[in-house]
Amino acid sequence: MPLPGKNDTLYLPPVIETIPTLVNKTGLWRFLTPVRKDKLSPCRALCPLESGIPLWMEKVKKGNWKQAWQVMERFNPFPALTGYACYQFCRSECSRGKWDEALNIREIEKAVGLWRQENYRLDRVEKRPARGKNHPPRVVVIGSGPAGLSSAYYLSRMGAEVTVLEKEPAAGGLLATGIPGYRLPRMVLEKELTILQDEGIIIKTGVEVGKDFLLNDLAANCEALLLAVGAGRDRRLHVPGDNLPGVMGAIEFLKEINLSRGANVSGTVVVVGGGNAAVDAATAAALSGAEEVFLVYRRSKEAMPAHPEEVQAAGEAGVQFLFNAVLDEIHGSLRVEKASFSKVQPSQRGDEIRRIPGEGFTIECQMIIAATGQQGSLPGLVPLPEIAAGKDAAFLETGCCLLAAGDAVTGPSNIASAIFGGRRAALKLAEILWETGDLESSLLPAPALKKGQGLVSFASLNPSLYPQQRALTHPQEEAARCFGCGNCHNCGVCWAFCPDLAIEYRNGSYEFQLDYCKGCGICAAECPAGVLFMEEVHRPGTKINER
Amino acid sequence: MNGNQAAALAVKLSRAQVVCAYPITPQTSLVENIAEMWARGNFPGEYVSVESEYSALSYLIGAAYAGARTFTATSSQGLAYMHELLHWASGARLPIVMVNVNRTLGAPWSLEPDQRDSLSQRDTGWIQLYCSDVQEIMDTVIVAFRLAEEVKIPCMVIYDGFSLSHTYEAVQLLRQEQADLFLNPPPKSALIHPSRPQTVQPVTDYRYMARVVQAGHRAMMQVPGRLGEIDRLFAEIFGRKYSLAEETNFGNAETIFVAAGAMAQTVKSFLPLLDGGEEKNGLLRLRLFKPLPEEEIVSILNKPFIKKLVVLDRNLSMGIGGVFAQEIKALLQGTGFRGQIFELNLAGGIDLTLDLLRRGMERINAWQDGEEKIIWGVDL
């Protein structure tokens, strides 16, 4: 190449290439490639119901309660119940929490549920004949807890004739007998049961399998039997004196209180255990006339399986907590008089319990509530392990299909998990009971947010400039704070942040120009919906254009 | 008016088309004056505020490529922040004009008018003109536009913080028609345009680069001559005469002070007070520093009756000494100059007083072989 200019040149014009910088494919420098992947939003991933929270939140945001309910129904037929009694797993990882404060999802769910109860219109589905029959399938659900009711609801909506049997005098299972009224108002539950009955579901209370009728007799007269009998009886304490009058299981105690059989609560009550049942029982005892309530748990406070929200409520009700102590013996001649405890080394979940020799205490008490777990009632009813595991359906000799759901399968869980179990069982049964699956698919959770949905308003992002959110009274305003995580909703933040102009807005969406993306990862870090990921991707060889 | 107002007015009279600056500290009121004129609709060009000095010069580089007459202003840390782009502007030969108001570079923070900020940009390929009074600031800004556009080299107009930037002096205003007569119309040649996407200054190899820097050097060597011509034109139109290096009292003075900026003006007024009118002391004021007008300075200084040179530096290149002193020593190397060269160093922004100058001269007069030739203002 000859040298440009001469020795005495005073000015060389700048080098200007007639081709634009587009020829410089800086994307060749890239080691990581941005990839857009729709995923479950954190709330949805944590929800036992896998509820499409951003989907119905979008409807609430627009004030369209009917559509919100229609979307909600695909995941959860009882938002009023979960809106009161769910432990709101969804809220713990809410992306909005990283911005200002996690969205109050449960309150909005409650609002949708109460709207549904108030605006309920009879919308009975036409019954469909079962596979190979000329009448609709008859389904008997044993147990009217959340799992039983949810399966009954879905099966009825799909065209089955459903009967629910309940051994207690009131329907609702743990909803009625286990969850205290201060957590779930009885009116709300009763309204929900009325709706179910209006839908054509027959609920019979006070009938017990094995006592009032036999399983085989039921099986002869129906196409499917669903066992949603719950987790069963309280486990015994297995210490000397655990059979004295005045010792009760937590589930039994809550049932007494909730069904108003007049549980005689007075004097000092000791609750043994650290789960939700223990805390509920302690709180109920404190609110039902006990002078003093102690909750004794063998591990530390942090290790309690109970939901922190419940623990706090218990403290406010006057429950006194004693941690790192185990029950040794219950004393009394005719009734419980006192209980002796040993102190143990502080431990976390999974650690071995070690008594500290010589250190202990005694509490004089009139009642001891055992809340150390429940033992299943299902094995007594069904001998088949695959049924008990809830994985598969079995067919009895009569051709009746047998399936289990809810706490009977999973052990003690929570209302949301039980409703999910009921839904799953209903969908499984539907595959067996009917030929085609049109109606079922309408109840399957499917859709993702459409592009452009889920955009958060500027006002919502600036609570210091605009009026504070009023979640409890104005659910619509609270819903407007939802980021709509999990799906790209075309907000354009990636486009705004890309320092290389390697993201272009084309045909209604943002597209990566990978020829120029250097893989810096700023877009992925900034994406508010969390759908951009940096991945090491093999690039097929790109040629550098010749100058 | 003060120096900043004078500069702002000169920018307006020069019909600068794009002014871009970072308006916050360490910026001076200069840009505020321009912004105010612009906001009132009294400014012919566009004024743009950006978020940093770095962005300001980047913006002007683009504007200059597009053929606009451009101006920015800064001070101390702001100039240092521009450093990378100073090289880019000079390498691309863009006639950008900038005012730098001398202020001490941190650490620690200081507001004094130390010259280190501009002198540490000595090798960036920019022309540097040092002003010594407010009138000269106004005149030099206009001169800088003409000079930069003629030689296609960016030009820095420099004056002392506070003692010129914020001090009010009587100024003879330039008239717009005079300025229009003096300045060529802004260059029309746009190297870039949005309608023609293209790559400006892509990667080259050493051969092209070698020619670019050589051409830059050759052009820089033309500056003293061109400035001399522009000064003559300026004198014709405006009636004020400037020279590349201004000499005072060179009759048969034994001691010559060498200074730049406001300090030169101060020394000039002290000369008769120092020797009681005996004209034993003279002054050489450096106006064009980068490039130094070698021929002129050597012919002025290389006189047999000069015994001592005292170079006043309100700056310091640590490990060497004052920057002006270093440059003067290099120029006189091999010329047969026989006098002693002393430095009176006021680095840190020390204010030059008559008392301080007298005590400095006592030290210099009592100097003996083997002693340090830097007289520290801070010790006097």
Interface residues (C-beta under 8 A of the other chain):
Chain A: M1 L3 P4 G5 N7 D8 T9 L10 Y11 L12 P13 P14 V15 I16 E17 T18 I19 P20 T21 L22 V23 N24
Chain B: Y65 A92 R93 V151 K152 L191 I192 R196 P197 Q198 T199 V200 Q201 P202 T204 R207 Y208 A210 R211 V212 Q214 A215 R218 A219 Q222
